[in-house]
Amino acid sequence: QVQLVESGGGLVQAGGSLRLSCTTSGRTFSTFSMGWFRQAPGKEREFVSAITRGGSTTNYGDSVKGRFTIARDNAKNTVYLLMNSLKPEDTALYYCAAKSGPLATIPDQYNYWGQGTQVTVSS
């Protein structure tokens, strides 16, 4: 069983920054592609970013390109999401997810999910 635990969310003013972390249990972290998704109230879950097992390839949703950066540390079983220039529309519950094989942008393709961490951006 793989468990994912997100942290780092909080309340920040527009233009500010946050770094989210997602730590996984077990020794299989380096075999997973990892993704970040977010969901605002009344909206569908939205792809934010993903990274391949070794970290050589990344992908970003259009709404966060140029502002967010994904990275991973396989020695620490952790994936990060650095969020800069935050906007009120970035307010959502942020989830990390893990899957075998190549990275993906569709939530249904991920096998394991964390409980989420809330990010609130005030204007």
N, C-alpha and C positions, 0 to 999 in steps of 0.2 A: 504494500500500500504506500502510495506517495502522498505526502501532505505538503501543502504550500501555505506559507504564512506571510501575508503582506504587512508592511509597516511603513511609516513615514508620512502618512496623510495628515491633513490638518486644515486650518483656516489661514489663508494668505490673501494679501491685497493684490489687486490687479497689477501686473508688471513684476510680481515677485517670483520666487523660485521654490521648488520643493524637490526632494529626492525620495522616490519610493524604492523600497527594497522588498524582495520576495525570496525567502529562504525555504529550501525544500529539505525534506527528510530523506534518508536513504543514501545509497552510494551510486544512484543511477542518474544523477543530475546531468552529467556531461553527455548522456545519451539522448537528452531531450532538446528539441527546439522549444524556445520559450516565447510566450507572447504576453502582451498587456492589452486589456480591453477596458472599456468604461461603459457605465450605464447611468444615465440621468433619469429622474422620475418621469414615467410616462413615455420613455423612449426605448428603442431597441438597443441591445448591446452593440457597441461600436468598437471596431478595431482601432488600436492606437499604435502598436509597434510590435515587432517580433525580431528574434535573433536566432541564428542557427547554432548548432551544438558547439562548435568551436569559436563562435563569435565573429566569423569572417564576413558574414552577410547579415544585413539588417534591412528592415522594411518599416515604413511609417505611413500612417493614414494622412490624407491630404491636409486635414485640419491641424495637424501638429508638426508637419514637416518644417524643419528649420528652427523649431523651438524646443522639441523634445529629443533626448538622446537615450538610446538603450545600450546597456553593456552588461556583461556577465563576468563572474569570477568563479570558475569551476572548482577551484580549490576551496572556496567558501560556500559552495552550493547556493549561490545567490545571483539573482538577476536584478538589475537596477533600472530605474527610469528617472532620468534627470529632466525636470520640467522647468523651463525658463519662460519668461515673458508670458506668464499665465494670464488668462482672460476669464471673465465671469462664465463664459460658455464652456470652459473646461471643468466646471463644477460637476462632479459625478462620483459614483462609487467605482473605484479602480480595482480591477481584478488581474492577477497573473494566472497564467495557464501553461500547461506543459503538454507536449505531444511527441510521439516518436516520429522519425522521418523529417522531411523538410519543413521549413516554416510555412505558416498558413495565415490567412487573414480572416477565415471563417470560424466563428466560435465552435460550431459543431464538430470541427476537425480536431479539437483539443480534448485530451482524455482526462486531465486532472485540473482542478480549479481551487484557488484559494477562496477565502471568505470575503475578501475585499477590504479596501481601506478608503475612507471618505476624504475627498478633496473638495474644499469649498473656497472659491475665489470671490472675494468681495470687490465691488466696484468703487 
